[in-house]
Amino acid sequence: MMKLLKSIRISKSGASAAEYALILAIVGGGIVAAAITLKGAIGGAMTSTATTITTNA
């Protein structure tokens, strides 16, 4: 196990994987924050669309 950890630490691909994981976490957090912030607006738009479709059907 220690040999594997040492090879990852020395390996450039281990660093790249960690960097990609960090970027993915930041982007994912941004998407979650945007969804929480826009939750009301998205719900209102869906309700308005559903009302229009029901009324015009």
PDB file of N, CA, C and O in Angstrom, chain B, residues numbered from 101:
ATOM      1  N   MET B 101       0.831  -1.197   0.000  1.00  0.00           N
ATOM      2  CA  MET B 101       0.000   0.000   0.000  1.00  0.00           C
ATOM      3  C   MET B 101       0.871   1.254   0.000  1.00  0.00           C
ATOM      4  O   MET B 101       0.607   2.205  -0.736  1.00  0.00           O
ATOM      5  N   MET B 102       1.902   1.245   0.827  1.00  0.00           N
ATOM      6  CA  MET B 102       2.794   2.410   0.889  1.00  0.00           C
ATOM      7  C   MET B 102       3.507   2.621  -0.440  1.00  0.00           C
ATOM      8  O   MET B 102       3.747   3.757  -0.848  1.00  0.00           O
ATOM      9  N   LYS B 103       3.849   1.515  -1.118  1.00  0.00           N
ATOM     10  CA  LYS B 103       4.513   1.622  -2.412  1.00  0.00           C
ATOM     11  C   LYS B 103       3.595   2.315  -3.424  1.00  0.00           C
ATOM     12  O   LYS B 103       4.050   3.132  -4.225  1.00  0.00           O
ATOM     13  N   LEU B 104       2.308   1.984  -3.381  1.00  0.00           N
ATOM     14  CA  LEU B 104       1.331   2.597  -4.278  1.00  0.00           C
ATOM     15  C   LEU B 104       1.199   4.092  -3.997  1.00  0.00           C
ATOM     16  O   LEU B 104       1.180   4.900  -4.925  1.00  0.00           O
ATOM     17  N   LEU B 105       1.107   4.460  -2.720  1.00  0.00           N
ATOM     18  CA  LEU B 105       0.983   5.880  -2.358  1.00  0.00           C
ATOM     19  C   LEU B 105       2.222   6.670  -2.773  1.00  0.00           C
ATOM     20  O   LEU B 105       2.110   7.809  -3.227  1.00  0.00           O
ATOM     21  N   LYS B 106       3.393   6.074  -2.620  1.00  0.00           N
ATOM     22  CA  LYS B 106       4.627   6.751  -3.037  1.00  0.00           C
ATOM     23  C   LYS B 106       4.661   6.927  -4.551  1.00  0.00           C
ATOM     24  O   LYS B 106       5.091   7.969  -5.045  1.00  0.00           O
ATOM     25  N   SER B 107       4.209   5.915  -5.289  1.00  0.00           N
ATOM     26  CA  SER B 107       4.224   6.028  -6.749  1.00  0.00           C
ATOM     27  C   SER B 107       3.215   7.074  -7.233  1.00  0.00           C
ATOM     28  O   SER B 107       3.471   7.759  -8.223  1.00  0.00           O
ATOM     29  N   ILE B 108       2.087   7.206  -6.557  1.00  0.00           N
ATOM     30  CA  ILE B 108       1.108   8.234  -6.922  1.00  0.00           C
ATOM     31  C   ILE B 108       1.658   9.619  -6.614  1.00  0.00           C
ATOM     32  O   ILE B 108       1.472  10.556  -7.390  1.00  0.00           O
ATOM     33  N   ARG B 109       2.337   9.745  -5.476  1.00  0.00           N
ATOM     34  CA  ARG B 109       2.895  11.037  -5.091  1.00  0.00           C
ATOM     35  C   ARG B 109       3.966  11.479  -6.069  1.00  0.00           C
ATOM     36  O   ARG B 109       4.064  12.664  -6.386  1.00  0.00           O
ATOM     37  N   ILE B 110       4.757  10.559  -6.544  1.00  0.00           N
ATOM     38  CA  ILE B 110       5.836  10.872  -7.476  1.00  0.00           C
ATOM     39  C   ILE B 110       5.293  11.061  -8.888  1.00  0.00           C
ATOM     40  O   ILE B 110       5.797  11.886  -9.649  1.00  0.00           O
ATOM     41  N   SER B 111       4.276  10.300  -9.228  1.00  0.00           N
ATOM     42  CA  SER B 111       3.719  10.304 -10.574  1.00  0.00           C
ATOM     43  C   SER B 111       3.018  11.626 -10.878  1.00  0.00           C
ATOM     44  O   SER B 111       2.343  12.198 -10.023  1.00  0.00           O
ATOM     45  N   LYS B 112       3.187  12.087 -12.086  1.00  0.00           N
ATOM     46  CA  LYS B 112       2.503  13.308 -12.532  1.00  0.00           C
ATOM     47  C   LYS B 112       1.005  13.063 -12.707  1.00  0.00           C
ATOM     48  O   LYS B 112       0.212  13.981 -12.498  1.00  0.00           O
ATOM     49  N   SER B 113       0.602  11.866 -13.078  1.00  0.00           N
ATOM     50  CA  SER B 113      -0.811  11.583 -13.299  1.00  0.00           C
ATOM     51  C   SER B 113      -1.598  11.637 -11.995  1.00  0.00           C
ATOM     52  O   SER B 113      -2.787  11.956 -12.012  1.00  0.00           O
ATOM     53  N   GLY B 114      -0.966  11.334 -10.873  1.00  0.00           N
ATOM     54  CA  GLY B 114      -1.642  11.447  -9.587  1.00  0.00           C
ATOM     55  C   GLY B 114      -1.996  12.888  -9.280  1.00  0.00           C
ATOM     56  O   GLY B 114      -3.080  13.178  -8.773  1.00  0.00           O
ATOM     57  N   ALA B 115      -1.075  13.790  -9.591  1.00  0.00           N
ATOM     58  CA  ALA B 115      -1.330  15.210  -9.375  1.00  0.00           C
ATOM     59  C   ALA B 115      -2.434  15.695 -10.306  1.00  0.00           C
ATOM     60  O   ALA B 115      -3.289  16.483  -9.902  1.00  0.00           O
ATOM     61  N   SER B 116      -2.416  15.234 -11.531  1.00  0.00           N
ATOM     62  CA  SER B 116      -3.445  15.645 -12.490  1.00  0.00           C
ATOM     63  C   SER B 116      -4.821  15.169 -12.045  1.00  0.00           C
ATOM     64  O   SER B 116      -5.806  15.898 -12.157  1.00  0.00           O
ATOM     65  N   ALA B 117      -4.880  13.949 -11.543  1.00  0.00           N
ATOM     66  CA  ALA B 117      -6.162  13.424 -11.083  1.00  0.00           C
ATOM     67  C   ALA B 117      -6.689  14.247  -9.919  1.00  0.00           C
ATOM     68  O   ALA B 117      -7.886  14.527  -9.852  1.00  0.00           O
ATOM     69  N   ALA B 118      -5.818  14.636  -9.009  1.00  0.00           N
ATOM     70  CA  ALA B 118      -6.239  15.456  -7.879  1.00  0.00           C
ATOM     71  C   ALA B 118      -6.715  16.827  -8.352  1.00  0.00           C
ATOM     72  O   ALA B 118      -7.696  17.356  -7.829  1.00  0.00           O
ATOM     73  N   GLU B 119      -6.043  17.394  -9.316  1.00  0.00           N
ATOM     74  CA  GLU B 119      -6.445  18.694  -9.845  1.00  0.00           C
ATOM     75  C   GLU B 119      -7.806  18.605 -10.538  1.00  0.00           C
ATOM     76  O   GLU B 119      -8.653  19.483 -10.375  1.00  0.00           O
ATOM     77  N   TYR B 120      -8.004  17.545 -11.304  1.00  0.00           N
ATOM     78  CA  TYR B 120      -9.299  17.362 -11.964  1.00  0.00           C
ATOM     79  C   TYR B 120     -10.419  17.155 -10.945  1.00  0.00           C
ATOM     80  O   TYR B 120     -11.530  17.651 -11.131  1.00  0.00           O
ATOM     81  N   ALA B 121     -10.130  16.432  -9.885  1.00  0.00           N
ATOM     82  CA  ALA B 121     -11.131  16.220  -8.840  1.00  0.00           C
ATOM     83  C   ALA B 121     -11.485  17.538  -8.163  1.00  0.00           C
ATOM     84  O   ALA B 121     -12.652  17.779  -7.852  1.00  0.00           O
ATOM     85  N   LEU B 122     -10.502  18.385  -7.934  1.00  0.00           N
ATOM     86  CA  LEU B 122     -10.756  19.691  -7.320  1.00  0.00           C
ATOM     87  C   LEU B 122     -11.589  20.576  -8.242  1.00  0.00           C
ATOM     88  O   LEU B 122     -12.524  21.236  -7.788  1.00  0.00           O
ATOM     89  N   ILE B 123     -11.261  20.596  -9.522  1.00  0.00           N
ATOM     90  CA  ILE B 123     -12.038  21.383 -10.487  1.00  0.00           C
ATOM     91  C   ILE B 123     -13.472  20.873 -10.560  1.00  0.00           C
ATOM     92  O   ILE B 123     -14.417  21.661 -10.601  1.00  0.00           O
ATOM     93  N   LEU B 124     -13.631  19.549 -10.575  1.00  0.00           N
ATOM     94  CA  LEU B 124     -14.967  18.952 -10.619  1.00  0.00           C
ATOM     95  C   LEU B 124     -15.779  19.325  -9.389  1.00  0.00           C
ATOM     96  O   LEU B 124     -16.974  19.602  -9.494  1.00  0.00           O
ATOM     97  N   ALA B 125     -15.139  19.335  -8.221  1.00  0.00           N
ATOM     98  CA  ALA B 125     -15.838  19.707  -6.989  1.00  0.00           C
ATOM     99  C   ALA B 125     -16.265  21.171  -7.022  1.00  0.00           C
ATOM    100  O   ALA B 125     -17.368  21.499  -6.585  1.00  0.00           O
ATOM    101  N   ILE B 126     -15.415  22.048  -7.530  1.00  0.00           N
ATOM    102  CA  ILE B 126     -15.748  23.478  -7.601  1.00  0.00           C
ATOM    103  C   ILE B 126     -16.895  23.713  -8.587  1.00  0.00           C
ATOM    104  O   ILE B 126     -17.834  24.448  -8.284  1.00  0.00           O
ATOM    105  N   VAL B 127     -16.818  23.093  -9.755  1.00  0.00           N
ATOM    106  CA  VAL B 127     -17.880  23.260 -10.760  1.00  0.00           C
ATOM    107  C   VAL B 127     -19.191  22.672 -10.241  1.00  0.00           C
ATOM    108  O   VAL B 127     -20.253  23.270 -10.412  1.00  0.00           O
ATOM    109  N   GLY B 128     -19.114  21.506  -9.611  1.00  0.00           N
ATOM    110  CA  GLY B 128     -20.317  20.894  -9.040  1.00  0.00           C
ATOM    111  C   GLY B 128     -20.943  21.769  -7.974  1.00  0.00           C
ATOM    112  O   GLY B 128     -22.165  21.903  -7.912  1.00  0.00           O
ATOM    113  N   GLY B 129     -20.107  22.365  -7.133  1.00  0.00           N
ATOM    114  CA  GLY B 129     -20.626  23.283  -6.111  1.00  0.00           C
ATOM    115  C   GLY B 129     -21.299  24.495  -6.728  1.00  0.00           C
ATOM    116  O   GLY B 129     -22.316  24.970  -6.222  1.00  0.00           O
ATOM    117  N   GLY B 130     -20.740  24.996  -7.816  1.00  0.00           N
ATOM    118  CA  GLY B 130     -21.346  26.135  -8.511  1.00  0.00           C
ATOM    119  C   GLY B 130     -22.700  25.790  -9.109  1.00  0.00           C
ATOM    120  O   GLY B 130     -23.631  26.595  -9.069  1.00  0.00           O
ATOM    121  N   ILE B 131     -22.801  24.592  -9.663  1.00  0.00           N
ATOM    122  CA  ILE B 131     -24.077  24.155 -10.237  1.00  0.00           C
ATOM    123  C   ILE B 131     -25.131  24.015  -9.143  1.00  0.00           C
ATOM    124  O   ILE B 131     -26.280  24.418  -9.326  1.00  0.00           O
ATOM    125  N   VAL B 132     -24.741  23.447  -8.016  1.00  0.00           N
ATOM    126  CA  VAL B 132     -25.682  23.295  -6.896  1.00  0.00           C
ATOM    127  C   VAL B 132     -26.108  24.664  -6.378  1.00  0.00           C
ATOM    128  O   VAL B 132     -27.290  24.882  -6.113  1.00  0.00           O
ATOM    129  N   ALA B 133     -25.171  25.581  -6.229  1.00  0.00           N
ATOM    130  CA  ALA B 133     -25.505  26.928  -5.745  1.00  0.00           C
ATOM    131  C   ALA B 133     -26.448  27.637  -6.708  1.00  0.00           C
ATOM    132  O   ALA B 133     -27.392  28.298  -6.276  1.00  0.00           O
ATOM    133  N   ALA B 134     -26.203  27.506  -8.005  1.00  0.00           N
ATOM    134  CA  ALA B 134     -27.077  28.132  -9.001  1.00  0.00           C
ATOM    135  C   ALA B 134     -28.472  27.520  -8.967  1.00  0.00           C
ATOM    136  O   ALA B 134     -29.464  28.241  -9.074  1.00  0.00           O
ATOM    137  N   ALA B 135     -28.559  26.213  -8.820  1.00  0.00           N
ATOM    138  CA  ALA B 135     -29.867  25.549  -8.768  1.00  0.00           C
ATOM    139  C   ALA B 135     -30.655  25.991  -7.547  1.00  0.00           C
ATOM    140  O   ALA B 135     -31.862  26.217  -7.627  1.00  0.00           O
ATOM    141  N   ILE B 136     -29.967  26.115  -6.411  1.00  0.00           N
ATOM    142  CA  ILE B 136     -30.650  26.561  -5.188  1.00  0.00           C
ATOM    143  C   ILE B 136     -31.120  28.006  -5.335  1.00  0.00           C
ATOM    144  O   ILE B 136     -32.230  28.351  -4.931  1.00  0.00           O
ATOM    145  N   THR B 137     -30.272  28.839  -5.913  1.00  0.00           N
ATOM    146  CA  THR B 137     -30.611  30.253  -6.085  1.00  0.00           C
ATOM    147  C   THR B 137     -31.770  30.439  -7.059  1.00  0.00           C
ATOM    148  O   THR B 137     -32.638  31.280  -6.828  1.00  0.00           O
ATOM    149  N   LEU B 138     -31.797  29.674  -8.134  1.00  0.00           N
ATOM    150  CA  LEU B 138     -32.810  29.851  -9.178  1.00  0.00           C
ATOM    151  C   LEU B 138     -34.033  28.957  -8.999  1.00  0.00           C
ATOM    152  O   LEU B 138     -34.906  28.916  -9.865  1.00  0.00           O
ATOM    153  N   LYS B 139     -34.097  28.246  -7.882  1.00  0.00           N
ATOM    154  CA  LYS B 139     -35.187  27.293  -7.645  1.00  0.00           C
ATOM    155  C   LYS B 139     -36.562  27.940  -7.808  1.00  0.00           C
ATOM    156  O   LYS B 139     -37.424  27.376  -8.483  1.00  0.00           O
ATOM    157  N   GLY B 140     -36.780  29.078  -7.223  1.00  0.00           N
ATOM    158  CA  GLY B 140     -38.077  29.746  -7.295  1.00  0.00           C
ATOM    159  C   GLY B 140     -38.419  30.209  -8.693  1.00  0.00           C
ATOM    160  O   GLY B 140     -39.555  30.056  -9.142  1.00  0.00           O
ATOM    161  N   ALA B 141     -37.438  30.777  -9.388  1.00  0.00           N
ATOM    162  CA  ALA B 141     -37.674  31.270 -10.747  1.00  0.00           C
ATOM    163  C   ALA B 141     -37.990  30.120 -11.700  1.00  0.00           C
ATOM    164  O   ALA B 141     -38.874  30.237 -12.548  1.00  0.00           O
ATOM    165  N   ILE B 142     -37.274  29.022 -11.560  1.00  0.00           N
ATOM    166  CA  ILE B 142     -37.527  27.868 -12.425  1.00  0.00           C
ATOM    167  C   ILE B 142     -38.907  27.285 -12.138  1.00  0.00           C
ATOM    168  O   ILE B 142     -39.639  26.943 -13.068  1.00  0.00           O
ATOM    169  N   GLY B 143     -39.267  27.169 -10.870  1.00  0.00           N
ATOM    170  CA  GLY B 143     -40.594  26.662 -10.506  1.00  0.00           C
ATOM    171  C   GLY B 143     -41.699  27.555 -11.031  1.00  0.00           C
ATOM    172  O   GLY B 143     -42.718  27.062 -11.516  1.00  0.00           O
ATOM    173  N   GLY B 144     -41.511  28.872 -10.941  1.00  0.00           N
ATOM    174  CA  GLY B 144     -42.505  29.815 -11.455  1.00  0.00           C
ATOM    175  C   GLY B 144     -42.669  29.714 -12.951  1.00  0.00           C
ATOM    176  O   GLY B 144     -43.786  29.791 -13.464  1.00  0.00           O
ATOM    177  N   ALA B 145     -41.576  29.542 -13.653  1.00  0.00           N
ATOM    178  CA  ALA B 145     -41.640  29.412 -15.114  1.00  0.00           C
ATOM    179  C   ALA B 145     -42.353  28.128 -15.514  1.00  0.00           C
ATOM    180  O   ALA B 145     -43.136  28.114 -16.464  1.00  0.00           O
ATOM    181  N   MET B 146     -42.085  27.066 -14.797  1.00  0.00           N
ATOM    182  CA  MET B 146     -42.762  25.790 -15.100  1.00  0.00           C
ATOM    183  C   MET B 146     -44.262  25.881 -14.824  1.00  0.00           C
ATOM    184  O   MET B 146     -45.070  25.379 -15.605  1.00  0.00           O
ATOM    185  N   THR B 147     -44.631  26.518 -13.722  1.00  0.00           N
ATOM    186  CA  THR B 147     -46.051  26.681 -13.389  1.00  0.00           C
ATOM    187  C   THR B 147     -46.754  27.539 -14.433  1.00  0.00           C
ATOM    188  O   THR B 147     -47.864  27.223 -14.861  1.00  0.00           O
ATOM    189  N   SER B 148     -46.105  28.624 -14.839  1.00  0.00           N
ATOM    190  CA  SER B 148     -46.681  29.506 -15.851  1.00  0.00           C
ATOM    191  C   SER B 148     -46.873  28.772 -17.177  1.00  0.00           C
ATOM    192  O   SER B 148     -47.896  28.927 -17.844  1.00  0.00           O
ATOM    193  N   THR B 149     -45.883  27.978 -17.545  1.00  0.00           N
ATOM    194  CA  THR B 149     -45.974  27.205 -18.797  1.00  0.00           C
ATOM    195  C   THR B 149     -47.100  26.180 -18.715  1.00  0.00           C
ATOM    196  O   THR B 149     -47.860  26.016 -19.670  1.00  0.00           O
ATOM    197  N   ALA B 150     -47.211  25.497 -17.595  1.00  0.00           N
ATOM    198  CA  ALA B 150     -48.252  24.492 -17.424  1.00  0.00           C
ATOM    199  C   ALA B 150     -49.645  25.128 -17.465  1.00  0.00           C
ATOM    200  O   ALA B 150     -50.578  24.560 -18.032  1.00  0.00           O
ATOM    201  N   THR B 151     -49.772  26.304 -16.862  1.00  0.00           N
ATOM    202  CA  THR B 151     -51.056  27.020 -16.878  1.00  0.00           C
ATOM    203  C   THR B 151     -51.427  27.419 -18.291  1.00  0.00           C
ATOM    204  O   THR B 151     -52.581  27.287 -18.699  1.00  0.00           O
ATOM    205  N   THR B 152     -50.444  27.910 -19.043  1.00  0.00           N
ATOM    206  CA  THR B 152     -50.700  28.325 -20.432  1.00  0.00           C
ATOM    207  C   THR B 152     -51.110  27.144 -21.291  1.00  0.00           C
ATOM    208  O   THR B 152     -52.029  27.245 -22.103  1.00  0.00           O
ATOM    209  N   ILE B 153     -50.424  26.022 -21.110  1.00  0.00           N
ATOM    210  CA  ILE B 153     -50.755  24.840 -21.904  1.00  0.00           C
ATOM    211  C   ILE B 153     -52.162  24.338 -21.551  1.00  0.00           C
ATOM    212  O   ILE B 153     -52.937  23.990 -22.442  1.00  0.00           O
ATOM    213  N   THR B 154     -52.489  24.302 -20.265  1.00  0.00           N
ATOM    214  CA  THR B 154     -53.801  23.835 -19.830  1.00  0.00           C
ATOM    215  C   THR B 154     -54.902  24.761 -20.329  1.00  0.00           C
ATOM    216  O   THR B 154     -55.961  24.296 -20.750  1.00  0.00           O
ATOM    217  N   THR B 155     -54.661  26.056 -20.284  1.00  0.00           N
ATOM    218  CA  THR B 155     -55.673  27.035 -20.681  1.00  0.00           C
ATOM    219  C   THR B 155     -55.904  26.976 -22.197  1.00  0.00           C
ATOM    220  O   THR B 155     -57.044  27.087 -22.649  1.00  0.00           O
ATOM    221  N   ASN B 156     -54.870  26.806 -22.961  1.00  0.00           N
ATOM    222  CA  ASN B 156     -54.979  26.812 -24.419  1.00  0.00           C
ATOM    223  C   ASN B 156     -55.313  25.440 -25.009  1.00  0.00           C
ATOM    224  O   ASN B 156     -55.535  25.331 -26.215  1.00  0.00           O
ATOM    225  N   ALA B 157     -55.350  24.424 -24.206  1.00  0.00           N
ATOM    226  CA  ALA B 157     -55.582  23.067 -24.738  1.00  0.00           C
ATOM    227  C   ALA B 157     -57.022  22.784 -24.999  1.00  0.00           C
ATOM    228  O   ALA B 157     -57.365  21.689 -25.445  1.00  0.00           O
TER     229      ALA B 157
END
